[in-house]
Amino acid sequence: MNRKWMLAGSLAFTLLLSKAQQKKSDAFQVNETEVEMLYNQYLQTGDNSAVTGGTGTERLTVYGPSFSLKKTFGKNTLDFQLGADIISSASTDNIDQILSSASRLDARSYTNLHYSRFFEKSKVSISIGLSGSIESDYFSIGKFLSVSKTTKDDMETFSAQFQLFNDDLRWGRLQDGFLSSPKELIYPSELRFREWHDIYHRDSYNLNLGYTRIVNRRNTFGLFTALSLQEGLLATPFHRVFFTDGTAAVENFPRKRYKGALALKWNSFVGGNVVVKNTVNGYTDSFRVSGFSVDHETSLKLGPQWSLLPSFRFYVQKGAKYFARFAQHSPDALYYTSDFDLSPFRSYKFGLGWRHWPAVRKNKGLNAFSLRYFYYSRSDGLRAHTLSTAFNFKSRKAGRKNQVKNGNAR
């Protein structure tokens, strides 16, 4: 299940934590430039590949560099992100037009551009943005609009965000390293004797609502909800499904899916050196997938410039009504999948991180460095390791505004 529905509302928390930067003096305008370079490496193993009908290797390696630039000038903020995921998968050979015996590579490139404006008198922040993502069998354009409102006493924040994603699932955009026009949906090699789906687009409409409250100097509480509608081709065309009579077909789902998620967050300053972040999430959708998770992260400050970041997540899921294991689907079924992401399972995720803030001179230079490791284990045998590093650079300048007094500018 996609984690973004379970973590909906994080934007509101980010806005709440950035209030201190929004309270600028009337006498000065602060211009700030922040650059972050991030690298993630993900390694996955398992034996329930949806590409081969719920059985077979799920071995996967993803190399993910990204770059982001954030520019703040007065009450305006501009964010830009550019990244790529280079994917090596043992099951790619079973879906590609070119068959080979060795694992093949695929790549996903993505970009985001956001602009936000803070209105100090009304304590309202408005953001708009665009996003794009492309890989061999996928092209997506996203748009979003968000509004947040903080009360006069700065104790409460209300937020709303609307997102729209338009996806094209045809294959053939990246041929021999060059962009080209999409050609067709790609099916498993032995099932290409017919067209299994008559559409190739998918549209997603997401509404995220949030509320945060500063309870006291040590505690902050948040309540977030996410509602979503997806319509179009919701199945993955190169996922195989095998039936009890030995026949095979391409994964098939209804053309609409409704999703809902609710999250409760509680951040607490336990002591001078310890901050804990706790989240409880609930999720359900029209495929009858439901889930519940508990997330915890502790920030343990070891000194003025060092922090240790242990974390833990537990998740339990009830599977979709359309799921069955390899060769267990009835040939009379209308909708079917053997994707174990939609199966019933339990999962655990353990993490340990380290963050360092070096001494910054003259308001510029390396602002922070972090290194994090996560181990993920699922009851169906899926295992994953993630290692990420991030370098954050910041430059800050403050200039005196033009002020008008007695008709004279100064």
C-alpha atoms as a printed R data frame, in Angstrom:
    type eleno elety resid chain resno       x       y       z
1   ATOM     1    CA   MET     A     1   0.000   0.000   0.000
2   ATOM     2    CA   ASN     A     2   1.340   3.405  -0.885
3   ATOM     3    CA   ARG     A     3   2.783   5.101   2.138
4   ATOM     4    CA   LYS     A     4   1.771   8.607   1.104
5   ATOM     5    CA   TRP     A     5  -1.868   7.947   2.088
6   ATOM     6    CA   MET     A     6  -0.757   6.779   5.513
7   ATOM     7    CA   LEU     A     7   1.435   9.827   6.081
8   ATOM     8    CA   ALA     A     8  -0.976  12.428   4.742
9   ATOM     9    CA   GLY     A     9  -0.813  15.822   6.408
10  ATOM    10    CA   SER     A    10   2.962  16.063   6.825
11  ATOM    11    CA   LEU     A    11   2.788  19.390   4.987
12  ATOM    12    CA   ALA     A    12   0.865  20.925   7.865
13  ATOM    13    CA   PHE     A    13   3.496  19.825  10.364
14  ATOM    14    CA   THR     A    14   6.219  21.315   8.179
15  ATOM    15    CA   LEU     A    15   4.369  24.616   8.042
16  ATOM    16    CA   LEU     A    16   3.904  24.591  11.796
17  ATOM    17    CA   LEU     A    17   7.575  23.972  12.456
18  ATOM    18    CA   SER     A    18   8.569  26.769  10.083
19  ATOM    19    CA   LYS     A    19   6.595  29.489  11.848
20  ATOM    20    CA   ALA     A    20   9.711  30.858  13.429
21  ATOM    21    CA   GLN     A    21  11.048  31.628   9.969
22  ATOM    22    CA   GLN     A    22   7.810  33.327   8.949
23  ATOM    23    CA   LYS     A    23   7.898  35.839  11.820
24  ATOM    24    CA   LYS     A    24  10.298  38.291  10.217
25  ATOM    25    CA   SER     A    25  10.949  41.725  11.574
26  ATOM    26    CA   ASP     A    26   9.219  44.564   9.773
27  ATOM    27    CA   ALA     A    27  12.604  46.287   9.475
28  ATOM    28    CA   PHE     A    28  14.367  43.475   7.595
29  ATOM    29    CA   GLN     A    29  13.765  41.138   4.667
30  ATOM    30    CA   VAL     A    30  15.598  37.839   4.910
31  ATOM    31    CA   ASN     A    31  16.790  36.077   1.757
32  ATOM    32    CA   GLU     A    32  17.753  32.449   2.275
33  ATOM    33    CA   THR     A    33  19.051  29.785  -0.096
34  ATOM    34    CA   GLU     A    34  19.003  26.128   0.914
35  ATOM    35    CA   VAL     A    35  20.505  23.309  -1.151
36  ATOM    36    CA   GLU     A    36  20.146  19.604  -0.311
37  ATOM    37    CA   MET     A    37  21.893  16.715  -2.006
38  ATOM    38    CA   LEU     A    38  20.447  13.306  -1.163
39  ATOM    39    CA   TYR     A    39  21.411   9.761  -2.064
40  ATOM    40    CA   ASN     A    40  19.341   6.640  -1.305
41  ATOM    41    CA   GLN     A    41  20.208   3.029  -1.993
42  ATOM    42    CA   TYR     A    42  17.538   0.351  -1.627
43  ATOM    43    CA   LEU     A    43  18.012  -3.428  -1.768
44  ATOM    44    CA   GLN     A    44  15.047  -5.815  -1.720
45  ATOM    45    CA   THR     A    45  14.720  -9.599  -1.700
46  ATOM    46    CA   GLY     A    46  11.675 -11.861  -1.713
47  ATOM    47    CA   ASP     A    47   9.974 -14.739  -3.547
48  ATOM    48    CA   ASN     A    48   6.503 -13.441  -4.482
49  ATOM    49    CA   SER     A    49   6.956 -11.379  -7.638
50  ATOM    50    CA   ALA     A    50   3.707 -10.044  -9.119
51  ATOM    51    CA   VAL     A    51   5.363 -10.014 -12.553
52  ATOM    52    CA   THR     A    52   5.454 -13.814 -12.520
53  ATOM    53    CA   GLY     A    53   2.087 -14.348 -10.873
54  ATOM    54    CA   GLY     A    54   2.943 -14.173  -7.177
55  ATOM    55    CA   THR     A    55   5.944 -16.483  -7.262
56  ATOM    56    CA   GLY     A    56   9.572 -15.958  -8.222
57  ATOM    57    CA   THR     A    57  12.314 -13.551  -7.216
58  ATOM    58    CA   GLU     A    58  11.554 -10.008  -6.091
59  ATOM    59    CA   ARG     A    59  15.204  -9.034  -5.973
60  ATOM    60    CA   LEU     A    60  15.500  -5.334  -6.681
61  ATOM    61    CA   THR     A    61  18.153  -2.641  -6.307
62  ATOM    62    CA   VAL     A    62  17.412   1.079  -6.588
63  ATOM    63    CA   TYR     A    63  20.025   3.854  -6.707
64  ATOM    64    CA   GLY     A    64  18.386   7.202  -6.016
65  ATOM    65    CA   PRO     A    65  20.301  10.505  -6.209
66  ATOM    66    CA   SER     A    66  18.352  13.761  -5.936
67  ATOM    67    CA   PHE     A    67  18.946  17.498  -5.691
68  ATOM    68    CA   SER     A    68  16.700  20.179  -4.230
69  ATOM    69    CA   LEU     A    69  16.915  23.962  -4.106
70  ATOM    70    CA   LYS     A    70  14.834  26.151  -1.819
71  ATOM    71    CA   LYS     A    71  14.915  29.918  -2.217
72  ATOM    72    CA   THR     A    72  13.204  32.210   0.311
73  ATOM    73    CA   PHE     A    73  12.909  35.915  -0.411
74  ATOM    74    CA   GLY     A    74  10.814  37.811   2.096
75  ATOM    75    CA   LYS     A    75   7.426  36.134   2.353
76  ATOM    76    CA   ASN     A    76   7.950  34.094  -0.836
77  ATOM    77    CA   THR     A    77   9.441  30.625  -1.167
78  ATOM    78    CA   LEU     A    78  10.390  28.714  -4.299
79  ATOM    79    CA   ASP     A    79  11.211  24.977  -4.144
80  ATOM    80    CA   PHE     A    80  12.742  22.928  -6.931
81  ATOM    81    CA   GLN     A    81  13.624  19.232  -6.864
82  ATOM    82    CA   LEU     A    82  15.226  16.979  -9.450
83  ATOM    83    CA   GLY     A    83  15.946  13.289  -8.969
84  ATOM    84    CA   ALA     A    84  16.268   9.856 -10.510
85  ATOM    85    CA   ASP     A    85  15.757   6.228  -9.486
86  ATOM    86    CA   ILE     A    86  17.969   3.761 -11.340
87  ATOM    87    CA   ILE     A    87  16.386   0.334 -10.984
88  ATOM    88    CA   SER     A    88  17.971  -3.069 -11.465
89  ATOM    89    CA   SER     A    89  15.379  -5.848 -11.272
90  ATOM    90    CA   ALA     A    90  15.690  -9.590 -11.809
91  ATOM    91    CA   SER     A    91  12.111  -9.722 -13.145
92  ATOM    92    CA   THR     A    92  12.519  -6.942 -15.737
93  ATOM    93    CA   ASP     A    93  13.388  -9.542 -18.394
94  ATOM    94    CA   ASN     A    94   9.871 -10.955 -18.122
95  ATOM    95    CA   ILE     A    95   8.177  -7.733 -19.226
96  ATOM    96    CA   ASP     A    96  10.626  -5.993 -21.541
97  ATOM    97    CA   GLN     A    97  10.250  -6.095 -25.309
98  ATOM    98    CA   ILE     A    98  13.876  -7.227 -25.441
99  ATOM    99    CA   LEU     A    99  14.376 -10.535 -23.623
100 ATOM   100    CA   SER     A   100  17.729 -11.438 -22.113
101 ATOM   101    CA   SER     A   101  19.111 -13.759 -19.463
102 ATOM   102    CA   ALA     A   102  20.686 -11.051 -17.322
103 ATOM   103    CA   SER     A   103  18.935  -8.479 -15.156
104 ATOM   104    CA   ARG     A   104  18.194  -5.287 -17.007
105 ATOM   105    CA   LEU     A   105  18.090  -1.661 -15.912
106 ATOM   106    CA   ASP     A   106  15.245   0.826 -15.902
107 ATOM   107    CA   ALA     A   107  15.222   4.429 -14.735
108 ATOM   108    CA   ARG     A   108  12.693   6.871 -13.379
109 ATOM   109    CA   SER     A   109  13.302  10.621 -13.472
110 ATOM   110    CA   TYR     A   110  11.188  13.128 -11.593
111 ATOM   111    CA   THR     A   111  10.980  16.839 -10.844
112 ATOM   112    CA   ASN     A   112   8.891  19.132  -8.620
113 ATOM   113    CA   LEU     A   113   8.418  22.892  -8.612
114 ATOM   114    CA   HIS     A   114   6.502  24.642  -5.801
115 ATOM   115    CA   TYR     A   115   5.852  28.295  -5.004
116 ATOM   116    CA   SER     A   116   4.407  29.528  -1.706
117 ATOM   117    CA   ARG     A   117   3.472  32.914  -0.313
118 ATOM   118    CA   PHE     A   118   2.955  33.821   3.353
119 ATOM   119    CA   PHE     A   119   0.546  36.647   4.196
120 ATOM   120    CA   GLU     A   120   1.675  37.945   7.561
121 ATOM   121    CA   LYS     A   121  -1.401  39.951   8.561
122 ATOM   122    CA   SER     A   122  -3.842  37.104   8.011
123 ATOM   123    CA   LYS     A   123  -1.299  34.355   8.873
124 ATOM   124    CA   VAL     A   124  -2.249  32.481   5.705
125 ATOM   125    CA   SER     A   125   0.128  30.544   3.480
126 ATOM   126    CA   ILE     A   126  -0.816  29.567  -0.086
127 ATOM   127    CA   SER     A   127   1.209  27.155  -2.226
128 ATOM   128    CA   ILE     A   128   0.918  25.962  -5.809
129 ATOM   129    CA   GLY     A   129   3.030  23.410  -7.606
130 ATOM   130    CA   LEU     A   130   3.718  21.123 -10.531
131 ATOM   131    CA   SER     A   131   5.427  17.756 -10.702
132 ATOM   132    CA   GLY     A   132   6.510  15.362 -13.413
133 ATOM   133    CA   SER     A   133   7.766  11.788 -13.531
134 ATOM   134    CA   ILE     A   134   8.839   9.589 -16.439
135 ATOM   135    CA   GLU     A   135  10.117   6.052 -16.960
136 ATOM   136    CA   SER     A   136   9.801   3.391 -19.657
137 ATOM   137    CA   ASP     A   137   6.198   2.473 -18.888
138 ATOM   138    CA   TYR     A   138   4.960   5.512 -17.008
139 ATOM   139    CA   PHE     A   139   4.495   9.257 -17.436
140 ATOM   140    CA   SER     A   140   2.818  11.445 -14.827
141 ATOM   141    CA   ILE     A   141   1.976  15.122 -14.490
142 ATOM   142    CA   GLY     A   142   0.883  16.402 -11.085
143 ATOM   143    CA   LYS     A   143  -0.625  19.679  -9.887
144 ATOM   144    CA   PHE     A   144  -1.333  20.798  -6.372
145 ATOM   145    CA   LEU     A   145  -2.788  23.701  -4.411
146 ATOM   146    CA   SER     A   146  -2.569  24.066  -0.633
147 ATOM   147    CA   VAL     A   147  -3.724  26.613   1.934
148 ATOM   148    CA   SER     A   148  -2.874  26.829   5.624
149 ATOM   149    CA   LYS     A   149  -4.160  29.212   8.282
150 ATOM   150    CA   THR     A   150  -2.589  29.875  11.675
151 ATOM   151    CA   THR     A   151  -4.547  31.455  14.523
152 ATOM   152    CA   LYS     A   152  -3.526  34.817  15.967
153 ATOM   153    CA   ASP     A   153  -1.959  33.239  19.041
154 ATOM   154    CA   ASP     A   154   0.094  30.853  16.845
155 ATOM   155    CA   MET     A   155  -1.286  27.873  18.756
156 ATOM   156    CA   GLU     A   156  -3.352  26.235  15.998
157 ATOM   157    CA   THR     A   157  -2.905  25.619  12.279
158 ATOM   158    CA   PHE     A   158  -5.498  24.402   9.769
159 ATOM   159    CA   SER     A   159  -4.415  23.142   6.358
160 ATOM   160    CA   ALA     A   160  -5.957  21.833   3.153
161 ATOM   161    CA   GLN     A   161  -4.227  20.469   0.074
162 ATOM   162    CA   PHE     A   162  -5.645  19.290  -3.248
163 ATOM   163    CA   GLN     A   163  -3.598  17.157  -5.645
164 ATOM   164    CA   LEU     A   164  -4.309  15.948  -9.170
165 ATOM   165    CA   PHE     A   165  -2.167  13.380 -10.991
166 ATOM   166    CA   ASN     A   166  -2.661  12.364 -14.641
167 ATOM   167    CA   ASP     A   167  -0.763   9.195 -15.604
168 ATOM   168    CA   ASP     A   168  -0.099   7.521 -18.958
169 ATOM   169    CA   LEU     A   169   0.887   3.844 -18.611
170 ATOM   170    CA   ARG     A   170   2.056   3.143 -22.162
171 ATOM   171    CA   TRP     A   171   5.502   1.679 -22.798
172 ATOM   172    CA   GLY     A   172   8.326   2.948 -25.005
173 ATOM   173    CA   ARG     A   173   9.302   6.451 -23.846
174 ATOM   174    CA   LEU     A   174  12.919   5.577 -23.107
175 ATOM   175    CA   GLN     A   175  14.477   3.639 -25.970
176 ATOM   176    CA   ASP     A   176  18.275   3.278 -26.119
177 ATOM   177    CA   GLY     A   177  18.621   6.169 -23.683
178 ATOM   178    CA   PHE     A   178  16.538   8.633 -25.710
179 ATOM   179    CA   LEU     A   179  13.035  10.041 -25.340
180 ATOM   180    CA   SER     A   180  10.491   8.748 -27.824
181 ATOM   181    CA   SER     A   181   6.719   8.636 -28.251
182 ATOM   182    CA   PRO     A   182   4.845   6.005 -26.218
183 ATOM   183    CA   LYS     A   183   3.682   3.037 -28.257
184 ATOM   184    CA   GLU     A   184   1.436   0.639 -26.367
185 ATOM   185    CA   LEU     A   185   0.741  -1.074 -23.081
186 ATOM   186    CA   ILE     A   186   3.305  -3.757 -22.362
187 ATOM   187    CA   TYR     A   187   2.101  -7.245 -21.404
188 ATOM   188    CA   PRO     A   188   3.986 -10.383 -20.339
189 ATOM   189    CA   SER     A   189   5.717 -11.912 -23.363
190 ATOM   190    CA   GLU     A   190   3.429 -14.972 -23.710
191 ATOM   191    CA   LEU     A   191   0.238 -12.887 -23.298
192 ATOM   192    CA   ARG     A   192   0.816 -10.412 -26.107
193 ATOM   193    CA   PHE     A   193  -1.568 -12.171 -28.476
194 ATOM   194    CA   ARG     A   194  -4.394  -9.755 -27.496
195 ATOM   195    CA   GLU     A   195  -5.137  -6.369 -25.969
196 ATOM   196    CA   TRP     A   196  -6.197  -6.962 -22.360
197 ATOM   197    CA   HIS     A   197  -7.072  -3.327 -21.578
198 ATOM   198    CA   ASP     A   198  -8.739  -0.723 -23.766
199 ATOM   199    CA   ILE     A   199  -7.465   2.347 -21.865
200 ATOM   200    CA   TYR     A   200  -3.991   3.466 -20.839
201 ATOM   201    CA   HIS     A   201  -4.587   6.443 -18.519
202 ATOM   202    CA   ARG     A   202  -5.098   6.797 -14.769
203 ATOM   203    CA   ASP     A   203  -6.231   9.903 -12.864
204 ATOM   204    CA   SER     A   204  -5.871  10.471  -9.118
205 ATOM   205    CA   TYR     A   205  -7.640  13.143  -7.051
206 ATOM   206    CA   ASN     A   206  -6.372  13.643  -3.492
207 ATOM   207    CA   LEU     A   207  -7.664  15.878  -0.714
208 ATOM   208    CA   ASN     A   208  -5.525  16.182   2.450
209 ATOM   209    CA   LEU     A   209  -6.853  18.031   5.501
210 ATOM   210    CA   GLY     A   210  -4.849  18.774   8.635
211 ATOM   211    CA   TYR     A   211  -5.088  20.336  12.078
212 ATOM   212    CA   THR     A   212  -2.214  20.939  14.496
213 ATOM   213    CA   ARG     A   213  -2.256  22.410  17.977
214 ATOM   214    CA   ILE     A   214   0.543  23.406  20.307
215 ATOM   215    CA   VAL     A   215  -0.735  22.000  23.606
216 ATOM   216    CA   ASN     A   216   2.058  23.486  25.714
217 ATOM   217    CA   ARG     A   217   5.770  24.243  25.488
218 ATOM   218    CA   ARG     A   218   6.590  20.527  25.254
219 ATOM   219    CA   ASN     A   219   3.759  18.962  23.262
220 ATOM   220    CA   THR     A   220   2.230  19.350  19.802
221 ATOM   221    CA   PHE     A   221  -0.779  17.384  18.590
222 ATOM   222    CA   GLY     A   222  -1.926  16.827  14.997
223 ATOM   223    CA   LEU     A   223  -4.950  15.283  13.284
224 ATOM   224    CA   PHE     A   224  -4.801  14.585   9.546
225 ATOM   225    CA   THR     A   225  -7.070  12.929   7.028
226 ATOM   226    CA   ALA     A   226  -6.645  12.000   3.366
227 ATOM   227    CA   LEU     A   227  -9.347  11.203   0.817
228 ATOM   228    CA   SER     A   228  -8.589   9.912  -2.656
229 ATOM   229    CA   LEU     A   229 -10.311   8.830  -5.849
230 ATOM   230    CA   GLN     A   230  -8.470   6.940  -8.583
231 ATOM   231    CA   GLU     A   231 -10.047   6.118 -11.914
232 ATOM   232    CA   GLY     A   232  -8.867   4.616 -15.175
233 ATOM   233    CA   LEU     A   233  -6.414   1.740 -15.618
234 ATOM   234    CA   LEU     A   234  -5.619   0.781 -12.010
235 ATOM   235    CA   ALA     A   235  -4.081  -2.618 -12.825
236 ATOM   236    CA   THR     A   236  -0.428  -3.077 -13.789
237 ATOM   237    CA   PRO     A   237  -0.464  -4.477 -17.358
238 ATOM   238    CA   PHE     A   238   2.660  -6.642 -16.962
239 ATOM   239    CA   HIS     A   239   1.506  -8.438 -13.790
240 ATOM   240    CA   ARG     A   240   0.579 -12.060 -14.503
241 ATOM   241    CA   VAL     A   241  -2.263 -13.979 -12.840
242 ATOM   242    CA   PHE     A   242  -2.613 -17.785 -12.980
243 ATOM   243    CA   PHE     A   243  -5.910 -19.631 -12.452
244 ATOM   244    CA   THR     A   244  -6.772 -22.996 -10.953
245 ATOM   245    CA   ASP     A   245  -7.338 -24.492 -14.422
246 ATOM   246    CA   GLY     A   246  -3.790 -23.650 -15.547
247 ATOM   247    CA   THR     A   247  -4.696 -20.637 -17.729
248 ATOM   248    CA   ALA     A   248  -3.165 -17.200 -17.315
249 ATOM   249    CA   ALA     A   249  -4.237 -13.574 -17.743
250 ATOM   250    CA   VAL     A   250  -3.149 -10.015 -17.059
251 ATOM   251    CA   GLU     A   251  -4.031  -8.424 -13.703
252 ATOM   252    CA   ASN     A   252  -7.453  -6.738 -13.715
253 ATOM   253    CA   PHE     A   253  -9.140  -4.284 -11.323
254 ATOM   254    CA   PRO     A   254 -12.278  -2.117 -11.316
255 ATOM   255    CA   ARG     A   255 -11.897   1.262 -13.007
256 ATOM   256    CA   LYS     A   256 -12.432   3.205  -9.761
257 ATOM   257    CA   ARG     A   257 -10.881   3.032  -6.308
258 ATOM   258    CA   TYR     A   258 -11.726   5.121  -3.242
259 ATOM   259    CA   LYS     A   259  -9.220   5.566  -0.405
260 ATOM   260    CA   GLY     A   260  -9.364   7.085   3.050
261 ATOM   261    CA   ALA     A   261  -6.718   7.562   5.749
262 ATOM   262    CA   LEU     A   262  -6.637   9.079   9.225
263 ATOM   263    CA   ALA     A   263  -3.492   9.941  11.178
264 ATOM   264    CA   LEU     A   264  -2.909  11.141  14.739
265 ATOM   265    CA   LYS     A   265   0.473  12.701  15.502
266 ATOM   266    CA   TRP     A   266   2.024  13.659  18.810
267 ATOM   267    CA   ASN     A   267   5.418  15.337  19.137
268 ATOM   268    CA   SER     A   268   6.840  15.804  22.611
269 ATOM   269    CA   PHE     A   269   9.963  17.359  24.142
270 ATOM   270    CA   VAL     A   270  10.537  14.768  26.861
271 ATOM   271    CA   GLY     A   271  13.609  16.454  28.246
272 ATOM   272    CA   GLY     A   272  16.339  18.867  27.314
273 ATOM   273    CA   ASN     A   273  17.966  16.376  24.960
274 ATOM   274    CA   VAL     A   274  15.105  14.098  23.845
275 ATOM   275    CA   VAL     A   275  12.284  14.671  21.345
276 ATOM   276    CA   VAL     A   276   9.823  11.890  20.490
277 ATOM   277    CA   LYS     A   277   7.523  11.760  17.468
278 ATOM   278    CA   ASN     A   278   4.607   9.314  17.515
279 ATOM   279    CA   THR     A   279   2.082   8.602  14.763
280 ATOM   280    CA   VAL     A   280  -0.929   6.287  14.616
281 ATOM   281    CA   ASN     A   281  -2.409   5.672  11.149
282 ATOM   282    CA   GLY     A   282  -5.541   3.990   9.842
283 ATOM   283    CA   TYR     A   283  -6.329   3.243   6.195
284 ATOM   284    CA   THR     A   284  -9.160   1.700   4.156
285 ATOM   285    CA   ASP     A   285 -10.219   1.576   0.506
286 ATOM   286    CA   SER     A   286 -12.905   0.218  -1.815
287 ATOM   287    CA   PHE     A   287 -10.763  -2.841  -2.681
288 ATOM   288    CA   ARG     A   288 -11.312  -3.800   0.980
289 ATOM   289    CA   VAL     A   289  -7.683  -3.240   1.858
290 ATOM   290    CA   SER     A   290  -7.389  -1.898   5.399
291 ATOM   291    CA   GLY     A   291  -4.322  -1.149   7.456
292 ATOM   292    CA   PHE     A   292  -3.133   0.113  10.806
293 ATOM   293    CA   SER     A   293   0.337   1.361  11.720
294 ATOM   294    CA   VAL     A   294   2.248   2.790  14.667
295 ATOM   295    CA   ASP     A   295   5.336   4.917  14.020
296 ATOM   296    CA   HIS     A   296   7.854   6.157  16.562
297 ATOM   297    CA   GLU     A   297  11.023   8.212  16.184
298 ATOM   298    CA   THR     A   298  13.285   9.532  18.917
299 ATOM   299    CA   SER     A   299  15.748  12.369  18.459
300 ATOM   300    CA   LEU     A   300  18.444  12.047  21.110
301 ATOM   301    CA   LYS     A   301  20.724  15.082  21.224
302 ATOM   302    CA   LEU     A   302  24.239  13.962  22.106
303 ATOM   303    CA   GLY     A   303  25.655  17.476  22.081
304 ATOM   304    CA   PRO     A   304  25.210  20.886  20.452
305 ATOM   305    CA   GLN     A   305  26.032  19.458  17.017
306 ATOM   306    CA   TRP     A   306  25.110  15.751  17.183
307 ATOM   307    CA   SER     A   307  21.863  13.775  17.307
308 ATOM   308    CA   LEU     A   308  21.015  10.069  17.240
309 ATOM   309    CA   LEU     A   309  17.770   9.067  15.471
310 ATOM   310    CA   PRO     A   310  16.389   5.597  16.293
311 ATOM   311    CA   SER     A   311  12.958   4.752  14.836
312 ATOM   312    CA   PHE     A   312  10.442   1.923  14.646
313 ATOM   313    CA   ARG     A   313   7.302   1.187  12.606
314 ATOM   314    CA   PHE     A   314   4.760  -1.627  12.877
315 ATOM   315    CA   TYR     A   315   2.092  -2.175  10.232
316 ATOM   316    CA   VAL     A   316  -0.663  -4.762   9.821
317 ATOM   317    CA   GLN     A   317  -2.818  -5.081   6.694
318 ATOM   318    CA   LYS     A   318  -5.966  -6.905   5.642
319 ATOM   319    CA   GLY     A   319  -5.692  -7.945   1.999
320 ATOM   320    CA   ALA     A   320  -7.791  -6.914  -1.000
321 ATOM   321    CA   LYS     A   321 -10.816  -8.997  -1.919
322 ATOM   322    CA   TYR     A   322  -9.278  -9.493  -5.365
323 ATOM   323    CA   PHE     A   323  -6.046 -11.092  -4.097
324 ATOM   324    CA   ALA     A   324  -5.140 -14.765  -4.287
325 ATOM   325    CA   ARG     A   325  -1.830 -16.590  -4.380
326 ATOM   326    CA   PHE     A   326  -0.243 -18.274  -7.389
327 ATOM   327    CA   ALA     A   327  -2.713 -20.468  -9.311
328 ATOM   328    CA   GLN     A   328  -5.495 -20.008  -6.731
329 ATOM   329    CA   HIS     A   329  -7.817 -17.672  -8.657
330 ATOM   330    CA   SER     A   330 -11.078 -19.001 -10.038
331 ATOM   331    CA   PRO     A   331 -11.229 -18.766 -13.867
332 ATOM   332    CA   ASP     A   332 -14.703 -17.217 -13.440
333 ATOM   333    CA   ALA     A   333 -13.385 -14.237 -11.419
334 ATOM   334    CA   LEU     A   334 -13.902 -10.789 -12.939
335 ATOM   335    CA   TYR     A   335 -11.132  -9.012 -11.015
336 ATOM   336    CA   TYR     A   336  -7.908 -10.624  -9.820
337 ATOM   337    CA   THR     A   337  -4.331  -9.992  -8.671
338 ATOM   338    CA   SER     A   338  -1.445 -11.926  -7.142
339 ATOM   339    CA   ASP     A   339   0.431  -8.794  -6.059
340 ATOM   340    CA   PHE     A   340   1.515  -9.389  -2.449
341 ATOM   341    CA   ASP     A   341   1.415  -5.633  -1.770
342 ATOM   342    CA   LEU     A   342  -2.360  -6.195  -1.672
343 ATOM   343    CA   SER     A   343  -2.186  -9.354   0.438
344 ATOM   344    CA   PRO     A   344  -2.731  -9.675   4.208
345 ATOM   345    CA   PHE     A   345   0.590  -9.220   6.028
346 ATOM   346    CA   ARG     A   346   2.431  -7.710   8.974
347 ATOM   347    CA   SER     A   347   5.594  -5.658   8.650
348 ATOM   348    CA   TYR     A   348   8.285  -4.160  10.855
349 ATOM   349    CA   LYS     A   349  10.704  -1.369  10.065
350 ATOM   350    CA   PHE     A   350  13.687  -0.492  12.246
351 ATOM   351    CA   GLY     A   351  15.862   2.540  11.659
352 ATOM   352    CA   LEU     A   352  18.923   4.226  13.085
353 ATOM   353    CA   GLY     A   353  20.196   7.598  12.013
354 ATOM   354    CA   TRP     A   354  22.862  10.116  12.864
355 ATOM   355    CA   ARG     A   355  22.695  13.862  12.221
356 ATOM   356    CA   HIS     A   356  25.426  16.462  12.526
357 ATOM   357    CA   TRP     A   357  25.229  20.268  12.461
358 ATOM   358    CA   PRO     A   358  28.706  21.721  11.856
359 ATOM   359    CA   ALA     A   359  29.587  25.230  12.953
360 ATOM   360    CA   VAL     A   360  28.368  27.627  10.260
361 ATOM   361    CA   ARG     A   361  30.297  30.822   9.759
362 ATOM   362    CA   LYS     A   362  28.935  34.000   8.235
363 ATOM   363    CA   ASN     A   363  25.504  32.422   7.666
364 ATOM   364    CA   LYS     A   364  26.645  30.113   4.873
365 ATOM   365    CA   GLY     A   365  28.144  26.691   4.305
366 ATOM   366    CA   LEU     A   366  27.254  23.139   5.278
367 ATOM   367    CA   ASN     A   367  24.243  23.374   7.576
368 ATOM   368    CA   ALA     A   368  23.595  19.696   8.323
369 ATOM   369    CA   PHE     A   369  24.681  16.181   7.393
370 ATOM   370    CA   SER     A   370  22.748  12.987   8.065
371 ATOM   371    CA   LEU     A   371  23.238   9.268   7.560
372 ATOM   372    CA   ARG     A   372  20.350   6.813   8.058
373 ATOM   373    CA   TYR     A   373  19.783   3.059   7.762
374 ATOM   374    CA   PHE     A   374  16.454   1.176   7.721
375 ATOM   375    CA   TYR     A   375  15.681  -2.535   7.818
376 ATOM   376    CA   TYR     A   376  12.257  -3.710   6.626
377 ATOM   377    CA   SER     A   377  10.758  -7.149   7.223
378 ATOM   378    CA   ARG     A   378   7.379  -8.457   6.025
379 ATOM   379    CA   SER     A   379   5.567 -11.626   7.094
380 ATOM   380    CA   ASP     A   380   5.442 -12.916   3.482
381 ATOM   381    CA   GLY     A   381   9.244 -13.068   3.360
382 ATOM   382    CA   LEU     A   382  10.012  -9.699   1.763
383 ATOM   383    CA   ARG     A   383  13.162  -8.088   3.208
384 ATOM   384    CA   ALA     A   384  14.656  -4.692   2.392
385 ATOM   385    CA   HIS     A   385  17.587  -2.489   3.388
386 ATOM   386    CA   THR     A   386  17.763   1.273   2.810
387 ATOM   387    CA   LEU     A   387  20.796   3.505   3.260
388 ATOM   388    CA   SER     A   388  20.517   7.262   2.757
389 ATOM   389    CA   THR     A   389  22.801  10.253   3.119
390 ATOM   390    CA   ALA     A   390  21.891  13.945   2.940
391 ATOM   391    CA   PHE     A   391  23.985  17.102   2.775
392 ATOM   392    CA   ASN     A   392  22.233  20.389   3.506
393 ATOM   393    CA   PHE     A   393  23.813  23.735   2.631
394 ATOM   394    CA   LYS     A   394  22.349  27.080   3.638
395 ATOM   395    CA   SER     A   395  23.111  30.703   2.876
396 ATOM   396    CA   ARG     A   396  21.310  33.528   4.643
397 ATOM   397    CA   LYS     A   397  21.277  37.285   4.034
398 ATOM   398    CA   ALA     A   398  19.248  40.002   5.745
399 ATOM   399    CA   GLY     A   399  18.639  43.387   4.136
400 ATOM   400    CA   ARG     A   400  16.886  46.454   5.517
401 ATOM   401    CA   LYS     A   401  13.527  47.197   3.891
402 ATOM   402    CA   ASN     A   402  12.666  50.566   2.480
403 ATOM   403    CA   GLN     A   403  10.635  52.387   5.095
404 ATOM   404    CA   VAL     A   404   8.469  55.443   4.590
405 ATOM   405    CA   LYS     A   405   8.184  58.023   7.341
406 ATOM   406    CA   ASN     A   406   6.788  61.539   7.039
407 ATOM   407    CA   GLY     A   407   6.637  61.098   3.252
408 ATOM   408    CA   ASN     A   408  10.365  60.403   2.867
409 ATOM   409    CA   ALA     A   409  11.827  57.035   1.932
410 ATOM   410    CA   ARG     A   410  14.875  55.951   3.845
